[in-house]
Amino acid sequence: MSDSDLNNENITFEQALSRLDEAVKAIEAGGLTLSQSTQLFEEGMKLARICSDMLNSAELKISRIRTAYGEQASMVEDEMNP
């Protein structure tokens, strides 16, 4: 996965999470140079932000859907029980 993918956020949540998991495992396994570890850490932080943003966006969308359907359900109940 290239830096441009991370900068453009052209990846799915699942891809970002999988790559984040790979980065964490590589850092935990050790045997990397300081430069490699730093680069993986930076990539991991970007991936964590992307995942967090995607989760926040999904949560907001779900909230809006629940609100919209909740309002519709209330209207239907009000109409059924005058």
C-alpha positions in Angstrom: 0.0 0.0 0.0 1.5 3.3 -1.0 1.6 6.6 0.8 -0.7 8.0 -1.9 -3.3 5.5 -0.9 -3.1 6.7 2.7 -3.1 10.3 1.8 -6.0 10.0 -0.6 -7.8 7.6 1.8 -8.6 5.3 -1.2 -8.7 2.2 1.0 -11.5 0.4 2.7 -11.8 0.2 6.5 -11.0 -3.5 6.3 -7.8 -2.8 4.2 -6.7 -0.1 6.6 -7.3 -2.3 9.7 -5.5 -5.2 8.2 -2.5 -3.1 7.3 -2.5 -1.5 10.7 -2.4 -5.0 12.2 0.5 -6.0 10.0 2.4 -2.9 11.0 1.8 -3.5 14.7 3.0 -7.2 14.4 6.1 -6.1 12.5 7.1 -3.6 15.1 6.3 -6.0 18.0 8.4 -8.8 16.3 11.4 -6.5 16.3 14.5 -6.9 14.1 13.7 -3.6 12.3 16.0 -0.7 12.0 15.1 2.5 13.8 14.2 4.1 10.5 11.9 1.1 9.5 10.2 1.2 12.9 9.6 4.9 12.7 8.2 4.6 9.2 5.9 1.8 10.2 4.8 3.7 13.3 4.0 6.8 11.2 2.0 4.6 8.7 0.3 3.0 11.7 -0.8 6.4 13.1 -2.2 7.4 9.7 -4.0 4.1 9.4 -5.4 4.5 12.9 -6.7 7.9 12.0 -8.3 6.7 8.8 -10.0 3.8 10.7 -11.2 6.2 13.4 -12.6 8.7 10.9 -14.4 5.9 9.0 -15.9 4.6 12.3 -17.0 8.1 13.3 -18.6 8.6 9.9 -20.4 5.3 10.1 -21.6 6.1 13.6 -23.0 9.4 12.5 -24.7 7.8 9.5 -26.3 5.2 11.7 -27.4 7.9 14.1 -29.0 9.9 11.3 -30.8 6.8 10.0 -32.0 5.9 13.5 -33.3 9.4 14.0 -35.0 9.5 10.6 -36.7 6.1 11.1 -37.5 6.9 14.7 -39.3 10.1 13.7 -41.2 8.2 11.0 -42.1 5.4 13.5 -43.4 8.1 15.9 -45.5 9.7 13.2 -47.0 6.3 12.2 -47.8 5.5 15.9 -49.4 8.9 16.4 -51.5 8.4 13.3 -52.6 4.9 14.5 -53.4 6.1 18.0 -55.2 9.4 17.7 
